[in-house]
Amino acid sequence: MKIFRTLLRRELSAVFLSLTGYVIIAAVTLLTGLSFVVLVQNLGTDPSPVPVTEMFYQTYFFWLIMLLATPVITMRLFALEKASGTFETLMTTQVGDAQVVAAKFLGALIFYLVAWLPLLACLFIVRHFTQQNSALDGGAVGGMFLGIFLTGGLFLSLGCFASSLTRSQVAAAVTSFALGVSLFALGFLAAAIPSATQWQTQVIAYFNLFEQMHDFARGVVDTRTVIFYASATFLFLFLTLRVVESRRWK
Amino acid sequence: MIQVSNLTKRYAGRTAVDDISFTVARGEIVGLLGPNGAGKSTTMRVLAGFMPACSGTVRVAGFDVFHDSEEARRRIGYMPENNPLYPEMRVREYLKFRARLKGLGWKKSRERVTTVMEQCGLTDVGRRVIGQLSKGYKQRVGLADALVHEPDLIILDEPTIGLDPQQIRSVRQLIKSLAGKHTVLISTHILPEAEMMCNRMLIMFDGRVLASDTPENLQRRMAGGSQVIAEIAAPEAALNAAWEETPEVEQFDVAPSDGEFFRCALTPRDGCDLRPAIFALAQRNQWPLRELTRSRHSLEDIYLQVTKPDREELE
């Protein structure tokens, strides 16, 4: 546990005490801002029956953050350590493989959530100027952040996995982006297959990240969805662990 | 301290280390000597517990580096090739991070970091960013890291590579100062370096250990083929005659040098030292003598020498 804390602290200081970390935060903030512009335009034209949180997730920029920021956050995790050789010094101390994977993932997740905080400010601004408390419904905001947390966790675990496979950061970023986009596109498959049978549609529906985010943004939390995200995240973290361990049997 | 038996490590399609066995006693400084690609780094990586052997066992302080990996790693300070560090961290911060990773408590790690920083001459640069340090300082940071948890065994992969002569000297002195308290395994491809620092040398070539002995013994074994160079001002005929008459000289070659001097290359019989005899000869005849050296063996010669029996077997 002591070692885990040390590793986590190192991971956090690597992103928060470096320029790259703030470049990523700035980029995410820019996209959140653009998303906010679209939202304000929509609010300005005609009255909307849906919660503000729901309008956020429907913008392109929201998903751009999801799909682009996560590979960039995770690409350095293992690839950089492998390329610079510090992976060797790290793994020859008393650390366990699982500790390293967990600390790197958790560090990335914390950084990712911090990068999302400006969204909260946007919601406060909407409430302040519309003077409607319903714009910032606790359930909807909570659900939205739970959605951001779970979806992001899944994408970050994909990124961890991709980064552990290679020593090139670019290759890691591209691989995790490709994995993330494929997963995201899977949800739209149902519409593309007209003759899908009942069970096929049902299976594909589980992978429909867009629709699931819709639920979260309305403040609807389905346990099945939560379990789906958590287990998929653990699956990819487990695969990452196996790759890290693979130097023992390769 | 180290027991390696029948260690073999294969990478895809290539055997890096081929069935080697050796032991290292507590307190010894052992040099792993060999050209690039001889399997030195691979051996060290296996010893440090970074990756397992394909076959054979490696025990450090009685613990198997694969099965009791954590116990073994606790007792090893390892500095890999090229000394990888986190360039964005500060020296003190980095060493403290490493001390904590190696399981030292908060207070203990602070104490140890201060001690090793003094030991390695890093006290003045504690707050500097590692990426901005000179290569010599970076190397010392790597050494300090290897020492920070007071390991029994220190494994250093090419600790002096890429340093300037001044820095090499200070790193060597530092390593020598570890003798007695720690067991040290160093890899290098520079023979004089191994001679200077080590009690014993293991010569590796092509994934095998070809020789294991003290530097003096190895040098003696090699002396059979060494040459003595003498530059003497004397008539050529007299020199030729003199070498003919000396029984210890097996072969000689006299070539004119500048002025009256002749350059004589002499091969001694049975590895004896010809130099006193040559000096006495020059003195007796009152011949001016301006150079008298025994050519030292290059690493290449030693490789050739130790690999020779195998070649003969092949033929």
Chai-1 contact restraints between the chains, C-beta under 6 A:
chainA,res_idxA,chainB,res_idxB,connection_type,confidence,min_distance_angstrom,max_distance_angstrom,comment,restraint_id
A,I3,B,L101,contact,1.0,0.0,6.0,A-B,restraint_1
A,T6,B,R100,contact,1.0,0.0,6.0,A-B,restraint_2
A,T6,B,L101,contact,1.0,0.0,6.0,A-B,restraint_3
A,R10,B,F97,contact,1.0,0.0,6.0,A-B,restraint_4
A,S18,B,E88,contact,1.0,0.0,6.0,A-B,restraint_5
A,S84,B,P84,contact,1.0,0.0,6.0,A-B,restraint_6
A,G85,B,P80,contact,1.0,0.0,6.0,A-B,restraint_7
A,G85,B,N82,contact,1.0,0.0,6.0,A-B,restraint_8
A,G85,B,P84,contact,1.0,0.0,6.0,A-B,restraint_9
A,T86,B,P84,contact,1.0,0.0,6.0,A-B,restraint_10
A,E88,B,F50,contact,1.0,0.0,6.0,A-B,restraint_11
A,E88,B,P80,contact,1.0,0.0,6.0,A-B,restraint_12
A,T89,B,P84,contact,1.0,0.0,6.0,A-B,restraint_13
A,M91,B,F50,contact,1.0,0.0,6.0,A-B,restraint_14
A,T92,B,A48,contact,1.0,0.0,6.0,A-B,restraint_15
A,T92,B,G49,contact,1.0,0.0,6.0,A-B,restraint_16
A,T92,B,F50,contact,1.0,0.0,6.0,A-B,restraint_17
A,T92,B,R73,contact,1.0,0.0,6.0,A-B,restraint_18
A,T92,B,Y78,contact,1.0,0.0,6.0,A-B,restraint_19
A,T93,B,L101,contact,1.0,0.0,6.0,A-B,restraint_20
A,T93,B,K102,contact,1.0,0.0,6.0,A-B,restraint_21
A,Q94,B,E70,contact,1.0,0.0,6.0,A-B,restraint_22
A,Q94,B,K102,contact,1.0,0.0,6.0,A-B,restraint_23
A,Q94,B,G103,contact,1.0,0.0,6.0,A-B,restraint_24
A,V95,B,L101,contact,1.0,0.0,6.0,A-B,restraint_25
A,R247,B,M51,contact,1.0,0.0,6.0,A-B,restraint_26
A,R248,B,P52,contact,1.0,0.0,6.0,A-B,restraint_27
